[in-house]
């Protein structure tokens, strides 16, 4: 069963995620990162490839300045991680976060006529964000998926997303 998420928290998370992603792909003039290793994998949900999911490897003991590895799954559920626009991540221990949401647009409220003049258009209701996978995978605080990335990287890492009730 999918729980309704708090739209304010969801919007804040997505806003931070989008800001990070834009920063990561903006081509900022960061020096080239040394020691990145390749991490590639496949994510499935209910036995099928999970397409269009955001994947983030967050350092387990995250400190300011640590680098996240991010990617997106394709139609086969496959992804490759990048760090600040470069292929790969630094070796270390990571908490894996996977996000796959659906945005349900809000409905327009009816126009309001204050009694004089033309009607004032209604306001759109806020959109609702619904997680399409169990929400525990959507935050480093709740995800129980931890992986150690060694100096040789990960060539075919796999994750099967499991519903809470089947866990």
C-alpha positions as a LaTeX table, in Angstrom:
\begin{tabular}{lrrr}
\hline
Residue & $x$ (\AA) & $y$ (\AA) & $z$ (\AA) \\
\hline
Unk1 & 0.00 & 0.00 & 0.00 \\
Unk2 & 1.40 & 3.42 & $-0.93$ \\
Unk3 & 1.16 & 6.05 & 1.78 \\
Unk4 & 0.35 & 9.66 & 0.95 \\
Unk5 & 3.50 & 11.70 & 1.47 \\
Unk6 & 3.71 & 15.17 & 2.97 \\
Unk7 & 3.72 & 17.41 & $-0.15$ \\
Unk8 & 5.74 & 20.16 & 1.58 \\
Unk9 & 8.55 & 17.76 & 2.52 \\
Unk10 & 8.40 & 16.08 & $-0.88$ \\
Unk11 & 8.65 & 19.44 & $-2.67$ \\
Unk12 & 11.57 & 20.52 & $-0.48$ \\
Unk13 & 13.38 & 17.23 & $-1.14$ \\
Unk14 & 12.79 & 17.46 & $-4.89$ \\
Unk15 & 13.86 & 21.10 & $-4.93$ \\
Unk16 & 17.13 & 20.20 & $-3.17$ \\
Unk17 & 17.60 & 17.20 & $-5.45$ \\
Unk18 & 17.02 & 19.32 & $-8.60$ \\
Unk19 & 19.37 & 22.05 & $-7.35$ \\
Unk20 & 22.06 & 19.45 & $-6.65$ \\
Unk21 & 21.52 & 17.80 & $-10.03$ \\
Unk22 & 21.69 & 21.13 & $-11.89$ \\
Unk23 & 24.88 & 21.99 & $-10.03$ \\
Unk24 & 26.31 & 18.57 & $-10.84$ \\
Unk25 & 25.68 & 18.87 & $-14.58$ \\
Unk26 & 26.31 & 22.59 & $-14.95$ \\
Unk27 & 29.95 & 22.12 & $-15.86$ \\
Unk28 & 31.19 & 24.25 & $-13.00$ \\
Unk29 & 34.93 & 24.72 & $-12.96$ \\
Unk30 & 35.70 & 22.19 & $-10.23$ \\
Unk31 & 39.09 & 20.53 & $-10.53$ \\
Unk32 & 38.96 & 17.01 & $-11.97$ \\
Unk33 & 38.19 & 14.51 & $-9.24$ \\
Unk34 & 40.92 & 11.94 & $-8.70$ \\
Unk35 & 40.27 & 8.31 & $-7.79$ \\
Unk36 & 36.75 & 7.89 & $-9.18$ \\
Unk37 & 35.76 & 4.29 & $-9.86$ \\
Unk38 & 33.00 & 3.00 & $-12.11$ \\
Unk39 & 29.71 & 1.94 & $-10.52$ \\
Unk40 & 27.09 & 0.37 & $-12.74$ \\
Unk41 & 24.07 & $-1.63$ & $-11.76$ \\
Unk42 & 20.50 & $-2.70$ & $-12.26$ \\
Unk43 & 17.44 & $-1.97$ & $-10.13$ \\
Unk44 & 14.25 & $-4.00$ & $-10.30$ \\
Unk45 & 10.90 & $-3.71$ & $-8.55$ \\
Unk46 & 8.41 & $-6.56$ & $-8.36$ \\
Unk47 & 10.69 & $-8.54$ & $-10.68$ \\
Unk48 & 10.67 & $-5.92$ & $-13.45$ \\
Unk49 & 13.27 & $-3.27$ & $-14.42$ \\
Unk50 & 12.61 & 0.03 & $-12.64$ \\
Unk51 & 12.72 & 2.70 & $-15.37$ \\
Unk52 & 13.24 & 6.42 & $-14.70$ \\
Unk53 & 14.27 & 6.14 & $-11.05$ \\
Unk54 & 16.79 & 8.53 & $-9.52$ \\
Unk55 & 19.66 & 6.66 & $-7.85$ \\
Unk56 & 21.92 & 8.30 & $-5.28$ \\
Unk57 & 24.84 & 6.78 & $-3.38$ \\
Unk58 & 25.27 & 8.97 & $-0.26$ \\
Unk59 & 28.40 & 8.51 & 1.89 \\
Unk60 & 27.32 & 6.56 & 5.00 \\
Unk61 & 28.84 & 9.06 & 7.42 \\
Unk62 & 28.05 & 12.09 & 5.28 \\
Unk63 & 30.12 & 15.20 & 6.03 \\
Unk64 & 29.95 & 18.62 & 4.40 \\
Unk65 & 32.00 & 18.48 & 1.21 \\
Unk66 & 31.48 & 14.75 & 0.63 \\
Unk67 & 30.57 & 13.82 & $-2.92$ \\
Unk68 & 27.36 & 12.01 & $-3.84$ \\
Unk69 & 27.12 & 9.62 & $-6.77$ \\
Unk70 & 23.95 & 10.05 & $-8.82$ \\
Unk71 & 22.36 & 8.40 & $-11.81$ \\
Unk72 & 19.07 & 7.51 & $-13.44$ \\
Unk73 & 17.77 & 4.11 & $-14.49$ \\
Unk74 & 16.99 & 3.40 & $-18.12$ \\
Unk75 & 14.24 & 1.17 & $-19.57$ \\
Unk76 & 16.22 & $-1.94$ & $-18.54$ \\
Unk77 & 16.65 & $-0.66$ & $-14.97$ \\
Unk78 & 20.35 & $-0.04$ & $-15.60$ \\
Unk79 & 22.27 & 2.97 & $-14.30$ \\
Unk80 & 25.77 & 4.40 & $-14.13$ \\
Unk81 & 26.79 & 6.76 & $-11.34$ \\
Unk82 & 28.37 & 10.17 & $-11.87$ \\
Unk83 & 29.97 & 12.61 & $-9.45$ \\
Unk84 & 29.83 & 16.32 & $-10.31$ \\
Unk85 & 29.39 & 15.45 & $-13.98$ \\
Unk86 & 32.21 & 12.92 & $-14.13$ \\
Unk87 & 31.75 & 9.19 & $-14.54$ \\
Unk88 & 32.22 & 7.20 & $-11.32$ \\
Unk89 & 32.32 & 7.76 & $-7.56$ \\
Unk90 & 34.98 & 7.67 & $-4.88$ \\
Unk91 & 35.54 & 4.35 & $-3.08$ \\
Unk92 & 33.82 & 4.10 & 0.29 \\
Unk93 & 30.71 & 3.02 & 2.18 \\
Unk94 & 27.42 & 4.38 & 0.86 \\
Unk95 & 23.72 & 4.38 & 1.72 \\
Unk96 & 21.71 & 3.78 & $-1.46$ \\
Unk97 & 18.68 & 6.00 & $-2.13$ \\
Unk98 & 16.22 & 5.24 & $-4.92$ \\
Unk99 & 13.37 & 7.60 & $-5.82$ \\
Unk100 & 10.58 & 6.94 & $-8.31$ \\
Unk101 & 7.68 & 9.38 & $-7.96$ \\
Unk102 & 4.58 & 10.37 & $-9.83$ \\
Unk103 & 3.34 & 13.97 & $-9.68$ \\
Unk104 & $-0.43$ & 14.24 & $-9.56$ \\
Unk105 & $-1.42$ & 17.79 & $-10.56$ \\
Unk106 & $-3.83$ & 19.67 & $-8.32$ \\
Unk107 & $-7.23$ & 20.75 & $-9.60$ \\
Unk108 & $-8.11$ & 24.35 & $-10.30$ \\
Unk109 & $-10.37$ & 25.90 & $-7.67$ \\
Unk110 & $-13.50$ & 27.57 & $-9.05$ \\
Unk111 & $-13.38$ & 31.30 & $-9.87$ \\
Unk112 & $-14.36$ & 33.69 & $-7.10$ \\
Unk113 & $-16.57$ & 36.73 & $-7.73$ \\
Unk114 & $-16.10$ & 39.27 & $-4.93$ \\
Unk115 & $-19.42$ & 40.84 & $-5.91$ \\
Unk116 & $-18.10$ & 43.68 & $-8.02$ \\
Unk117 & $-16.14$ & 43.39 & $-11.19$ \\
Unk118 & $-15.11$ & 40.33 & $-13.18$ \\
Unk119 & $-14.55$ & 36.95 & $-11.52$ \\
Unk120 & $-11.08$ & 36.35 & $-10.07$ \\
Unk121 & $-9.55$ & 33.17 & $-11.46$ \\
Unk122 & $-9.26$ & 30.28 & $-9.07$ \\
Unk123 & $-5.90$ & 29.13 & $-7.82$ \\
Unk124 & $-4.39$ & 25.79 & $-8.71$ \\
Unk125 & $-4.26$ & 23.37 & $-5.82$ \\
Unk126 & $-0.81$ & 22.07 & $-4.95$ \\
Unk127 & 0.37 & 18.99 & $-6.79$ \\
Unk128 & 0.61 & 15.72 & $-4.91$ \\
Unk129 & 3.76 & 13.63 & $-5.15$ \\
Unk130 & 3.21 & 9.89 & $-4.84$ \\
Unk131 & 6.07 & 7.43 & $-4.44$ \\
Unk132 & 5.79 & 4.49 & $-6.83$ \\
Unk133 & 8.12 & 2.35 & $-4.71$ \\
Unk134 & 8.30 & 1.86 & $-0.93$ \\
Unk135 & 9.17 & 5.21 & 0.66 \\
Unk136 & 11.91 & 3.77 & 2.87 \\
Unk137 & 14.23 & 3.68 & $-0.16$ \\
Unk138 & 13.76 & 7.43 & $-0.71$ \\
Unk139 & 15.97 & 8.84 & 2.05 \\
Unk140 & 19.43 & 8.08 & 3.44 \\
Unk141 & 17.83 & 8.16 & 6.91 \\
Unk142 & 15.39 & 5.33 & 6.12 \\
Unk143 & 17.13 & 3.27 & 3.44 \\
Unk144 & 18.61 & 0.04 & 4.77 \\
Unk145 & 20.64 & $-0.56$ & 1.60 \\
Unk146 & 24.34 & $-0.06$ & 2.32 \\
Unk147 & 27.10 & $-0.90$ & $-0.14$ \\
Unk148 & 30.88 & $-0.73$ & 0.04 \\
Unk149 & 32.54 & 0.46 & $-3.16$ \\
Unk150 & 36.10 & $-0.84$ & $-3.41$ \\
Unk151 & 38.91 & 0.60 & $-5.54$ \\
Unk152 & 37.96 & $-1.68$ & $-8.44$ \\
Unk153 & 34.37 & $-0.26$ & $-8.50$ \\
Unk154 & 31.18 & $-2.21$ & $-9.13$ \\
Unk155 & 30.50 & $-3.56$ & $-12.61$ \\
Unk156 & 27.10 & $-5.21$ & $-12.13$ \\
Unk157 & 25.60 & $-4.26$ & $-8.77$ \\
Unk158 & 21.97 & $-5.32$ & $-8.37$ \\
Unk159 & 19.10 & $-4.19$ & $-6.16$ \\
Unk160 & 15.63 & $-5.71$ & $-5.99$ \\
Unk161 & 13.23 & $-3.22$ & $-4.38$ \\
Unk162 & 11.03 & $-5.06$ & $-1.89$ \\
Unk163 & 7.61 & $-3.95$ & $-0.62$ \\
Unk164 & 7.41 & $-3.44$ & 3.15 \\
Unk165 & 4.83 & $-6.13$ & 3.65 \\
Unk166 & 7.01 & $-8.69$ & 1.78 \\
Unk167 & 10.26 & $-7.66$ & 3.46 \\
\hline
\end{tabular}
